[in-house]
């Protein structure tokens, strides 16, 4: 775990201000979430920065709810935010505030702006306002209502306040500069009408301030010295400063931006997270697959691990995406010295020790902690004639480097004896269902027989004494590094194997496990006892797998933790169980990754489709990827045993994707139509007109239209927020019905935005 004191450009800036006596040497920051959802790990970075910097530099940090949108906010979210900030290790004391506390003051300042000639009531609709704003290359047009008199504007604002107008009838706008190169300064709205009940103020108000107006003034009211926000607010800094100056409030805060946290294999948008919750794709905001702090807590992650992770990635202005492997590495490092070791078998395979007397039970002393952790404590393990080992620890025809159990081979039972496999029991289908072994009584405690070296050690539990438990194996939320990339619907990238529930067998000591405890299942991973547990029947959530793919990545000197992006294959190498014979055969024959081979080998109908597609001329890797990542998910979602099409159609679909007829998104659309029974891929493309647009002229026209209609987004990109490029690509893709070639779209956008 990191022990070095935090240092970054923001802390250095605040330290310099303190040394110079600015703000009287005071430090006052704030963490200002909108209570419209649960906090996620991206917020943790801001929490650690705002609360951490204030604490380190002798200041205070406020917790403020920026609750200016009554239609999306809820007391549940307020309580969840407070709970998460406290869980992360920070306190706000008496400094809990709400933007809604300031509604009266904000309104008074709105009237003050009117009296100074700096704001006016505008009757343009939202659409008309957009048409008047102009583009980056052309100035906007003044509203025909911009020159209303002070008296008329005050009357209209007071009528807005009294509820005389319907929603959308008019807005209060700042009077700044319709020709400003910063689109944010082209007379932005300050107040809008919303006939909605607020969770704190009830029906007292029917007009509500916009974020850009309320946020900076709330900072001023509270005496915030350093307003720290993420880079997407950089283009709003001029408006922030304008509002502070125009309203003539006495305290002037300073806004400084830093890069937000982007993480692979998940989504970091509250809107998208809410979509998952409302759609039932996860089991609530605290589902352990979610990147929310509540989900991470329920998964068994500690606040110390998250704080360490935030310290590792640091604070900078450069935008980067952090690989999930680094977060998992921080979690492992935190959990390893704090979790006792126990034994569990996730996929039980029965073993009979034929030379062990029936009915005889021997109790073996087993320490909870390895020798390199200075902690004490142990339990006793029952050893009997019948035990369970994990199915993955036996192969009937093992490869050369397989060091676990196989016919005629020896293996060490953890804390127990060395056993030798003497027999294999099969069912009628030829599957291995049980093993017969002998035990060397001279090897109690795992000592190797004299003159021999035993390479493998495996976990086990006694059949007669094992406790049956539910184990929830959580994996990453999404199956690709960048869900929703290039305008793709992120829902298509959800990992169909993000949760696997198994009926496991664990050692009897775990009957006393209670919710909130953490254990390491030896050779398997770190697990957390879920709140769904009942006395004697614990439910275990996998926090993280035991093996660490990050170690190999971080060992490369050219890769710094702040910007590393590991290959997807690293996860497969580190976190998955050994390959079955069938999966290994697929790897050898077709050069497939371990993940793809496991998926195909585990589903008979999928394997049959794969073989048919290969016979029809499909490239093996492409066919395996489509089947494992897309077809398998649709089969499970639709609760189908087999797909309503054959391998020939799979090969045809892949050929259309390979020759550029179909983009990635269109390939998914055609696949969905194939599941709906609409015909062959070529027939669907012809009937629906789904051919990808690769004509550069048509793509350029779509790009120009989107840029003209979204000058605000263009301004944010020009101001340095390069993340906007992805949103613009998505807009063009949506405008083209998903048919535009994403590569051409991206290239055209970059050329025009350069």
ZIMOJO-V927189 format. One line per field, one symbol per residue. phi: phi as a letter, one per 20 degrees, with the letter a starting at -180 (. if undefined). burial: + if it has 24 or more other C-alpha atoms within 12 Angstrom, else -. A space follows every 10 residues. Layout:
phi->???
burial->???
This chain:
phi->.fcfffbaff fffffffffe mflmmecbdb ddfefdrefd fffgffffff ffffffdmdc cedceeddcf ecdbggffff ffffffffoc cdmeedccgf fdgffffgff fffffemdbb edeffgffff fefmcfecfe dfffdfdgfg fffffffffg fenfdfgnfa cedfddafdf fegfeelffd ccebecfefd emdfccccff gfefffffgf gemfecedbe ffeffefffg fffgffemff edfdecdcff edcfmbdcdf fffffffffm fceofegfef effffffffo feffffffff fffmcbeffb defgffffff fffffgeddf ecdbdfcfcf cdefeeffne cdddfcffcf fedfcdpbbd dfdcfdcdce gfeccfcfff eeddebgned beegmdcecc fdacddefen efdacccdde fedgnnffgg ndcdedccea bfgfdfdece cdeecffdec fcfmflnfff ffdfffdfbc dceddcffff fefcgnecbd fgmdreccef fffcgncfdd dffafffdff gffffffede gfcfceffff fffeddffff gfffffgffc leffgfffff fecfffffff fffffeoffg ffffffffec fgffgffeld ecfebdffff ffffffffen fdegffgfff fffffemepf gfffgffeme ffedfffffg ffffffffec ffffffffeo efffgfffgf fffffemmef fgffffffff ffef
burial->-----+---+ +-+++----- -----+++++ ++++++++++ ++++++++++ +++++-+-++ ++++++++++ --++--++-+ ++-++-++-+ ++---+++++ -++--++-++ +++++-++++ ++++----++ -+++++---+ -++-++-+-- --++-+++-+ +-+----+++ ++++++++-+ ++++++++++ ++++++-+++ ----++++++ ++++++++++ ++++++++++ ++++++++++ ++++-++-+- -+++++++++ ++++++++++ -+++-+---- ++-+++++++ ++++++++++ ++++++++++ +++++++-++ ++++++++++ ++++++-+++ ++++++++++ +++--+---- -----+-++- ---------+ ++++++++++ ++++++-+-- -++++++-++ ++++++++++ ++++------ -+++++++++ --++++++-- ---+-+++++ ++++++++++ ++++++++++ ++++++++++ +++++++++- ---+++++++ +-+-++++++ ++++++++++ +-+---++++ ++++++++++ +-+------- ++++++-+++ ++++++++++ ++++-++--- -+++++++++ +-+-++++++ ++++---+++ ++++++++++ +++++----- -+++++++++ +++++++--+ ++++++++++ +++++---++ ++-++----+ ++++----++ -+++-+++++ ++++++++++ ++++++++++ ++++++++++ ++++++-+++ --+-
